[in-house]
């Protein structure tokens, strides 16, 4: 199917890209968005329809007498797979070009899951998806993976991430491993970048230019889109914001510095400051958000822990304020177990941000975004689609 897309002109790809991102659109609105003559648009749309890439999906009210026909990307014929590989779980989805999620599965990682075992389980599930939906591999445009950095994105290699249960997650040629098993093109990026791509394209950030995404869990993962482009850190790492120093004499951080945001704002940091050991509140087969559930159940009535969590929220608010002064975002999405599961954490962080927002940036906040727990996998699908439609 990628061969068909490669034969399309830039204009035809651009028109298909608009239709795919809009979900459904009338010809009149499409002409305005594409900024082309009607004859040019008709010719391009015929080519797309003849290749089964777009279809009519209904009508809507128009300013004239006849109802306007709406078009969308085709429901069948082109599929993408998105994978979210976190430190504690793997989530897979299969979607069509319209971003309808047709299959969705998840499994947890523990100390037995080496990269080889994890890739094997991923490939088994992908083959199962295709078999159950009677999809041929040639209909799969590609596999997108959002995972933990740092990484060599071009070669699809995970370099030396921290926090996996198994010690083998270093210099993992993830792209090569999956492509050799499935013979399907594979693309890789850090999970925060795929998350922000999803929210920016079809979620809470649709129509905006500048968006920030911050996930607070075992660690902090962040991503930034400015003027429609992802701002990339060294080695495509996702922890640049996490290691912004907010106190030069502060707590030791795993990166070697003192007073980094992550040394206060993470489940791991809260557990450490509460004098809890990691094993007390997360077993080897639990998901990241169970970190929070166990800590809550054991420590909710502990005033010291409440104070630590409150301090953590305040540090996040200060850090976000620093980031906003530099980037001037229109939207900041806060997500992850710390945000979603501690009722007072999110409002306290936002309150501190506004208290210290001396620039009076007009920033909108979102708790969890629109796409919630599937955001990284959905963004991984979009990464594949964008590779073909935008190139």
Secondary structure, DSSP 8 states (H G I E B T S, - for coil): -HHHHHHS-HHHHHHHHHHHHHSSEEHHHHHHHHT--HHHHHHHHHHHHHTTSEEEEEEE--SSSS-EEEEEE-SSS-EEEEEEE-SSEEEEEEEETT--EEEEEEEE--TT--HHHHHHHHHHHHHHHHHHTT--GGGEEEEEEEE-SSEETTTTEE---S--SSTT-SSB-HHHHHHHHH-S-EEEEEHHHHHHHHHHHHSTTTT-S-EEEEEESSSEEEEEEETTEE---GGG-S-TTTT-BS-TTS-B-TTS-BSBGGGTSSHHHHHHHTT--HHHH--TT--HHHHHHHHHHHHTT-HHHHHHHHHHHHHHHHHHHHHHHHH--SEEEEESHHHHH-HHHHHHHHHHHHHT-TT----EEEESTTTGGGHHHHHHHHHHHHHHH--
